[in-house]
Every structure is written in C-alpha cells, then in structure tokens.
Amino acid sequence: MDAPFTAPANDLTAAVKYAARWLSNRPTVPIQGGLLFEIDGDDLSIFGFNENATGGATIKVQSGANEGGFVVAGRLADALLSTFPKGDIVVEHSGPLVTMTGTRAEVTMPVMSDSDYPTLPTIAPPIGTVNGPALAEAIRRVAVAAGRDEKQHMLMGMHLRFTGSEGSRGELAVLATDRHRLAREVIEWEVAPDAELGEPVVPLASVLVGATEALARSTEVVIGREVSAAGGSFSLLTEDRSLVMRLLPTDRYPQVEGMFTALKPDSHVTVMVSDLAPAVKRAEMVRDTITHGIGFMLRQGLVVVGGTAAERASGSGEVDADYDGPDTSFTLRSDLIADALASAPHNRVTISFKAGEYLPVRLSCDGSTWQQLIMPIK
C-alpha cells in the first residue's frame, strides 16, 4: 500500500487530461491505454504514450511517501476526474485498487500491471530555448498545410530547421507541406552553449499541434534533440509539461524550402481577411465539385470571388482591394485559400502572384514572417 497523496482537483484533472492526450487511439494491448502515476516526494508525474510520442505532466502534491506509483486506465481516469467538483482530491493506492476521494465525490479504479509498462524515453539533450506562445502560434499557423494522408506519411510531418551560433539568438524555421500548399514561419530562439544543431528535424505535425496549449502557457520552452541510428528523438520541456517525439527521416522530406526565395511574383493585391473570407465561404458553397476551385478576378481596386457548381448554382462577391494592375484572374482550391486566410496572423493580407504563369500564389502579412504558397488550378 502506497501512502495517500492530496492534490488540487484542477491541477490533477489538467495533468491527467494532458497525459491522456498521448494515449493510443487504437491500443493493441491494454497497457497502451494506461497512465503511469509516479510520486517523488511532493512531485506527482503522470505519463501517457503512443507509438509517436510520450507526454508527461508534473504537479505539486501533499504526500507522505518518498516514492511510489501505479498505472490506471487513462481515458477512464480522465473522464471520471472531469466530473469532480473544485477542492482537493485524495488519491490512495491499496493493493489492486486506487481510490480518488474529493468533495462529495469518490471513485475506485482497478490498477493495471506496472510490470507491463514500457520504459519511457528520456528528455533529449537541450539545444536551446524558445518562447512558448511564439512557438505555439507558429505551429498552429503552419500546421494547416501539413498532409493528412496516411499513404504519404512523410507529408504528415513538420519540418523544423534550427540556425544560429552557440550561446546567441538564432532562427527556428517551421515548415509544412502537403504538395498542394506550403506554409512557413520563422521565429527567434536562444541557442544553448555547446549545442549541436545538426540537420533539421521532422516530428509529426499532429503531435506538435497537440502540445500547443501547454506551450502557450510557458514563457520558456527547452528544446532537446538526440540523434541515434534509430532516427533519434525531439523533446519540448516546460515548467510542468514534457513531450518526447519520434522523428521521421529528414532526408525523405520534400526539399521545398527554397521555393520561398525562388518565387519572384510581379503582381500584388492587398485585402482584409474579414472582407475576403466571407466571399470565399460563399463561393465555396457553390464551387466546382470536381476541382473544388473558386475563381479570383482582379480589377482596379477590386477582387471578385466566384464559384459555379455542376448544378449551375453560382455565387460571387466583390471585395475592396489595394490593386492597381491589369485585369487578371486565377483559380484556387476553396479549402486551401480558406485555411490560409484562417491562419493569417493579421487581418491585412497580401496575395502575390506572377500574372499569366502557372506558379504558386503567395500569401503574406506585413510585420510577420508567416507565408503560405498555394498551387493554382489550371
């Protein structure tokens, strides 16, 4: 029997929810659905894992034990704790059971065999630090361009390139593509002394997105990476949350970063997202059902957005724009331009293109390193 420990309900619930986020959606054996609770003095750490990542949360508790631990069904623990009222929760492990007692609420759960629990990966050696909210926002904005097709697994990754000198400020370029679009944002980070930056890393975009809430709460995130014959690992560590990720092979990721500098658009139109997004949504409802395309016709001071469905329904909208070039037009997939507008960091966005040529259309915002390229439809 382990000595009981007491934790604030809000802290325990949040820690369990974070760890449970990393449990396998389709566990092949029961232990893959288990959360590991570990007591070390007044620190309680809770871990969950899947084939791609291991997440951990640490909170302060009142404990009479120097150490101890148990494993319980993670999603059940998450669901049960979410029903507890505010106050403290006393957790007691006795034999095959764990009892959680709160203010006018109590649940008992069976423990799982901790001997079946795998050895978890450790935090990778640190290479530097980054501002948590800045990293979280960059991940959110770039992730819309990541692939979602399991048959093209590499495109489901997010490409992270670290540059800079030891002990100084450097740049972290966050990039994703599904071959139809390409998004990138560059943020600053602090390079650790004696850091070995090496090649870029490619963790799964969905894993990084799952960590954004925790990252956004931390002013400083420690970045770690470890290179090994098996591909190595990449970790993010805040004051009370951790995430260790499996990496995809960097050399198999498309070499597309140079497109941002290679593209030389000669035409630019600046519009307000709050004006253009509703017009895109309206046109999307009557878009071409084969190409999913909607047309953009540019005139002096104006953008006309339109779509026509196979049933001959049509819709269009005029949007005021900063444009003084010749009349021209291009067609974009409605979902791609809608995602790009939704991820733009500012309300004022510039759309750049090379008139009359089948080249990517670029979206950007003044005062931001965010850019997105979208392939037009012929």
C-alpha positions as CSV (number, residue, x, y, z in Angstrom):
1,M,0.0,0.0,0.0
2,D,1.4,3.4,-1.0
3,A,0.8,6.4,1.3
4,P,-2.0,8.6,0.0
5,F,-1.4,11.9,-1.6
6,T,-3.6,15.0,-1.9
7,A,-3.8,17.3,-5.0
8,P,-5.9,20.2,-6.0
9,A,-8.7,19.0,-8.2
10,N,-8.0,21.5,-11.0
11,D,-4.3,20.6,-11.2
12,L,-4.8,16.9,-11.1
13,T,-7.6,17.0,-13.7
14,A,-5.5,19.1,-16.1
15,A,-2.4,16.9,-15.6
16,V,-4.4,13.7,-16.3
17,K,-6.0,15.3,-19.4
18,Y,-2.7,16.3,-20.8
19,A,-1.1,12.9,-20.3
20,A,-4.2,11.1,-21.6
21,R,-3.9,13.1,-24.8
22,W,-0.9,10.9,-25.8
23,L,-2.6,7.6,-25.3
24,S,-3.0,5.4,-28.4
25,N,-6.4,5.7,-30.2
26,R,-6.3,2.0,-31.0
27,P,-4.3,0.2,-28.3
28,T,-3.4,-3.3,-29.3
29,V,-2.8,-4.3,-25.7
30,P,-4.5,-2.8,-22.6
31,I,-1.3,-1.3,-21.2
32,Q,-1.1,1.1,-24.1
33,G,-4.2,2.7,-22.7
34,G,-2.7,3.2,-19.2
35,L,-1.4,6.3,-17.4
36,L,1.6,5.9,-15.2
37,F,1.4,7.9,-11.9
38,E,4.8,8.4,-10.2
39,I,5.3,10.0,-6.8
40,D,8.7,11.5,-6.0
41,G,8.5,13.4,-2.7
42,D,6.0,16.3,-3.2
43,D,6.0,15.9,-7.0
44,L,3.5,13.8,-8.9
45,S,4.3,13.0,-12.5
46,I,1.8,11.4,-14.9
47,F,2.7,9.9,-18.2
48,G,0.9,8.7,-21.3
49,F,2.4,7.3,-24.5
50,N,1.7,6.1,-28.0
51,E,3.9,5.0,-30.9
52,N,4.8,8.6,-31.8
53,A,5.1,10.5,-28.6
54,T,5.3,10.4,-24.8
55,G,3.8,13.2,-22.8
56,G,4.2,13.9,-19.1
57,A,2.7,16.4,-16.6
58,T,4.1,17.2,-13.2
59,I,2.2,18.8,-10.3
60,K,2.8,19.5,-6.6
61,V,1.0,17.3,-4.1
62,Q,0.9,16.7,-0.4
63,S,2.4,13.2,0.1
64,G,3.6,11.1,2.9
65,A,5.7,8.9,0.6
66,N,9.1,9.4,-0.8
67,E,8.2,7.5,-3.9
68,G,5.6,5.2,-5.3
69,G,3.4,4.7,-8.3
70,F,0.7,2.8,-10.2
71,V,-0.9,2.5,-13.6
72,V,-4.6,3.0,-14.3
73,A,-6.8,3.2,-17.4
74,G,-6.1,6.7,-18.7
75,R,-9.2,7.7,-20.6
76,L,-11.4,6.4,-17.7
77,A,-9.4,8.4,-15.2
78,D,-9.7,11.5,-17.4
79,A,-13.5,11.1,-17.8
80,L,-14.0,10.5,-14.1
81,L,-11.8,13.3,-12.8
82,S,-13.6,15.8,-15.1
83,T,-16.7,15.3,-13.0
84,F,-15.1,16.2,-9.7
85,P,-16.0,19.5,-8.1
86,K,-13.4,22.0,-7.0
87,G,-11.3,21.4,-3.9
88,D,-8.8,18.8,-3.0
89,I,-8.7,15.1,-4.2
90,V,-7.1,12.4,-2.0
91,V,-5.6,9.5,-4.0
92,E,-4.9,6.2,-2.3
93,H,-3.4,3.1,-3.8
94,S,-4.1,0.0,-1.9
95,G,-3.5,-3.4,-3.5
96,P,-5.4,-3.8,-6.8
97,L,-7.4,-0.6,-6.4
98,V,-6.9,3.2,-6.5
99,T,-9.5,5.3,-4.7
100,M,-9.9,9.0,-5.5
101,T,-11.9,11.0,-3.0
102,G,-12.9,14.6,-3.4
103,T,-15.6,17.0,-2.2
104,R,-18.7,14.9,-2.1
105,A,-17.4,12.6,-4.8
106,E,-15.4,9.3,-4.8
107,V,-14.4,6.8,-7.4
108,T,-12.4,3.5,-7.3
109,M,-10.5,2.1,-10.2
110,P,-8.5,-1.1,-10.7
111,V,-4.8,-0.7,-11.3
112,M,-3.0,-2.2,-14.2
113,S,0.2,-4.3,-14.1
114,D,3.1,-1.8,-13.9
115,S,5.4,-4.6,-14.9
116,D,3.9,-4.5,-18.4
117,Y,4.5,-0.8,-18.7
118,P,7.3,0.0,-21.1
119,T,10.5,2.0,-20.3
120,L,9.7,5.5,-21.4
121,P,12.0,7.7,-23.5
122,T,14.0,10.3,-21.6
123,I,14.1,14.0,-22.4
124,A,16.6,14.7,-25.2
125,P,19.8,16.8,-24.5
126,P,18.9,20.5,-24.6
127,I,20.0,22.6,-27.6
128,G,18.2,25.8,-26.7
129,T,15.1,27.6,-25.5
130,V,12.2,29.3,-27.3
131,N,9.3,31.5,-26.2
132,G,6.3,29.2,-25.7
133,P,3.5,31.3,-27.1
134,A,5.5,32.2,-30.2
135,L,6.2,28.6,-30.9
136,A,2.6,27.6,-30.3
137,E,1.3,30.2,-32.7
138,A,3.9,29.3,-35.4
139,I,2.9,25.6,-35.1
140,R,-0.9,26.4,-35.4
141,R,-0.4,28.6,-38.4
142,V,1.9,26.3,-40.3
143,A,0.1,23.0,-39.4
144,V,-2.8,23.7,-41.7
145,A,-0.5,22.9,-44.6
146,A,0.6,19.5,-43.3
147,G,-0.6,16.4,-45.1
148,R,-3.3,14.2,-43.6
149,D,-3.0,11.2,-45.9
150,E,-1.5,8.1,-44.1
151,K,-0.3,6.8,-47.5
152,Q,2.1,9.8,-47.7
153,H,3.3,9.6,-44.1
154,M,6.3,12.0,-44.6
155,L,4.0,14.8,-45.5
156,M,2.3,14.5,-42.2
157,G,5.5,15.8,-40.6
158,M,6.5,19.4,-39.7
159,H,10.0,20.4,-40.8
160,L,12.0,22.4,-38.2
161,R,15.3,24.0,-39.1
162,F,17.5,25.4,-36.4
163,T,20.2,28.0,-37.2
164,G,22.4,30.2,-35.0
165,S,25.6,30.3,-33.1
166,E,26.2,28.8,-29.7
167,G,25.1,31.0,-26.8
168,S,23.3,33.5,-29.1
169,R,20.0,34.2,-30.7
170,G,19.1,32.2,-33.8
171,E,16.2,31.4,-36.1
172,L,13.8,28.5,-36.0
173,A,12.0,27.9,-39.3
174,V,8.8,26.0,-39.0
175,L,7.5,24.5,-42.3
176,A,4.8,22.1,-43.6
177,T,3.5,21.0,-47.0
178,D,1.0,18.6,-48.5
179,R,2.3,19.3,-52.0
180,H,-0.7,21.4,-52.8
181,R,0.4,24.2,-50.4
182,L,3.4,25.2,-48.4
183,A,3.5,27.2,-45.2
184,R,6.4,28.6,-43.2
185,E,7.0,30.9,-40.3
186,V,10.3,31.9,-38.7
187,I,10.7,32.7,-35.0
188,E,13.7,33.5,-32.8
189,W,15.2,31.1,-30.3
190,E,18.2,31.0,-27.9
191,V,20.9,28.6,-28.9
192,A,22.4,26.8,-25.9
193,P,26.2,26.8,-25.3
194,D,27.8,23.7,-26.9
195,A,24.6,22.9,-28.8
196,E,24.9,20.6,-31.7
197,L,22.2,21.7,-34.1
198,G,22.8,19.2,-36.8
199,E,20.2,18.6,-39.5
200,P,16.5,19.7,-39.4
201,V,14.1,17.5,-37.5
202,V,10.7,16.3,-38.7
203,P,8.2,15.3,-36.0
204,L,4.6,14.6,-36.8
205,A,2.6,17.9,-37.1
206,S,-0.4,16.4,-35.2
207,V,1.9,15.7,-32.2
208,L,3.2,19.3,-32.2
209,V,-0.4,20.7,-32.5
210,G,-1.4,18.6,-29.5
211,A,1.2,20.3,-27.4
212,T,0.3,23.9,-28.3
213,E,-2.0,24.6,-25.4
214,A,0.8,23.6,-22.9
215,L,3.4,25.5,-24.9
216,A,1.3,28.7,-24.9
217,R,1.3,28.8,-21.1
218,S,5.1,28.8,-20.8
219,T,7.3,31.8,-21.4
220,E,10.3,29.5,-21.9
221,V,10.4,26.1,-23.6
222,V,13.5,23.9,-23.5
223,I,14.2,22.3,-26.9
224,G,16.1,19.0,-26.9
225,R,17.2,16.6,-29.7
226,E,19.0,13.3,-29.7
227,V,20.5,11.7,-32.8
228,S,20.6,7.9,-33.0
229,A,20.7,5.1,-35.5
230,A,17.0,4.6,-35.0
231,G,16.3,8.2,-36.0
232,G,16.6,9.9,-32.7
233,S,14.1,11.9,-30.7
234,F,13.0,15.5,-30.2
235,S,11.6,16.9,-26.9
236,L,9.9,20.0,-25.6
237,L,10.0,20.8,-21.9
238,T,8.2,23.4,-19.9
239,E,8.0,24.0,-16.1
240,D,5.3,21.3,-15.7
241,R,4.8,19.6,-19.1
242,S,7.0,17.4,-21.3
243,L,6.8,15.8,-24.7
244,V,9.2,13.4,-26.3
245,M,8.6,12.7,-30.0
246,R,9.7,10.2,-32.5
247,L,11.2,11.7,-35.6
248,L,10.6,11.0,-39.3
249,P,13.6,10.6,-41.6
250,T,14.6,14.1,-42.6
251,D,16.2,13.1,-45.9
252,R,12.8,11.8,-47.1
253,Y,11.1,15.1,-46.5
254,P,10.4,17.1,-49.8
255,Q,13.1,19.8,-50.4
256,V,10.7,22.7,-50.8
257,E,12.0,25.4,-48.5
258,G,13.9,27.1,-51.4
259,M,10.6,27.8,-53.1
260,F,10.0,30.9,-50.9
261,T,13.1,32.6,-52.2
262,A,12.9,31.2,-55.8
263,L,9.4,32.6,-56.3
264,K,9.5,36.1,-57.9
265,P,5.9,37.4,-58.1
266,D,5.3,40.6,-60.1
267,S,1.7,41.3,-59.0
268,H,0.3,42.0,-55.6
269,V,-3.1,42.6,-54.1
270,T,-3.8,43.5,-50.5
271,V,-7.2,42.8,-48.9
272,M,-8.7,42.5,-45.5
273,V,-9.2,38.9,-44.3
274,S,-12.5,39.9,-42.7
275,D,-13.8,41.0,-46.1
276,L,-12.3,38.2,-48.3
277,A,-13.1,35.2,-46.0
278,P,-16.9,35.6,-46.2
279,A,-16.7,35.9,-50.0
280,V,-14.6,32.8,-50.2
281,K,-17.1,30.9,-47.9
282,R,-20.0,31.9,-50.1
283,A,-18.2,30.9,-53.3
284,E,-17.2,27.6,-51.6
285,M,-20.8,26.6,-51.2
286,V,-21.3,26.6,-55.0
287,R,-17.8,25.6,-56.0
288,D,-16.9,23.2,-58.8
289,T,-17.4,19.8,-57.4
290,I,-14.6,18.2,-59.4
291,T,-11.7,20.7,-59.0
292,H,-13.1,22.4,-55.8
293,G,-11.9,25.6,-57.4
294,I,-13.2,29.1,-57.0
295,G,-12.2,32.0,-59.2
296,F,-10.4,35.2,-58.3
297,M,-10.8,38.1,-60.8
298,L,-8.7,41.1,-60.1
299,R,-9.7,44.6,-61.3
300,Q,-8.6,48.1,-60.4
301,G,-9.3,48.3,-56.6
302,L,-11.4,45.2,-56.6
303,V,-11.3,41.4,-56.2
304,V,-14.3,39.4,-57.5
305,V,-14.6,35.9,-55.9
306,G,-16.9,33.4,-57.6
307,G,-17.9,29.8,-57.9
308,T,-20.1,27.7,-60.1
309,A,-21.4,24.2,-59.2
310,A,-22.3,21.4,-61.6
311,E,-26.0,22.1,-60.9
312,R,-25.4,25.6,-62.2
313,A,-25.8,27.3,-58.9
314,S,-23.4,30.2,-58.7
315,G,-22.3,32.7,-56.2
316,S,-19.9,35.7,-56.3
317,G,-18.8,38.6,-54.2
318,E,-16.9,41.8,-54.6
319,V,-14.2,42.8,-52.1
320,D,-12.4,46.1,-52.0
321,A,-8.7,45.7,-52.5
322,D,-5.4,47.6,-52.9
323,Y,-4.7,46.6,-56.5
324,D,-3.7,48.8,-59.5
325,G,-2.5,46.2,-62.0
326,P,-4.2,45.0,-65.2
327,D,-7.3,42.8,-65.1
328,T,-6.3,39.2,-64.5
329,S,-7.6,36.0,-62.8
330,F,-6.6,32.7,-61.2
331,T,-8.3,29.8,-59.6
332,L,-7.6,28.3,-56.2
333,R,-8.9,25.3,-54.3
334,S,-11.5,26.7,-51.9
335,D,-10.4,24.8,-48.9
336,L,-6.8,25.8,-49.3
337,I,-7.4,29.5,-49.5
338,A,-10.0,29.3,-46.7
339,D,-7.4,27.6,-44.4
340,A,-4.7,30.1,-45.4
341,L,-6.9,33.1,-44.6
342,A,-8.0,31.5,-41.2
343,S,-4.3,31.0,-40.3
344,A,-3.1,34.5,-41.3
345,P,-1.6,36.3,-38.3
346,H,-3.1,39.7,-39.2
347,N,-6.3,40.9,-40.8
348,R,-4.5,42.6,-43.7
349,V,-3.1,40.0,-46.1
350,T,-1.1,40.4,-49.4
351,I,-1.7,37.9,-52.2
352,S,1.3,37.9,-54.6
353,F,1.5,36.0,-58.0
354,K,3.1,36.1,-61.4
355,A,0.4,37.1,-63.8
356,G,-0.2,34.6,-66.7
357,E,2.0,31.9,-65.3
358,Y,1.2,28.6,-63.6
359,L,3.2,29.3,-60.4
360,P,2.3,29.3,-56.7
361,V,0.3,32.1,-55.3
362,R,1.8,33.6,-52.1
363,L,0.0,34.9,-49.0
364,S,1.9,37.1,-46.5
365,C,1.3,39.7,-43.9
366,D,3.4,42.8,-43.2
367,G,5.2,42.6,-39.8
368,S,5.2,38.8,-39.8
369,T,7.5,36.0,-41.2
370,W,4.4,33.9,-42.0
371,Q,4.0,32.9,-45.6
372,Q,1.9,30.4,-47.4
373,L,2.2,29.2,-51.0
374,I,-0.8,27.7,-52.8
375,M,-0.7,26.0,-56.2
376,P,-3.4,27.4,-58.5
377,I,-5.7,25.2,-60.6
378,K,-5.1,25.2,-64.3
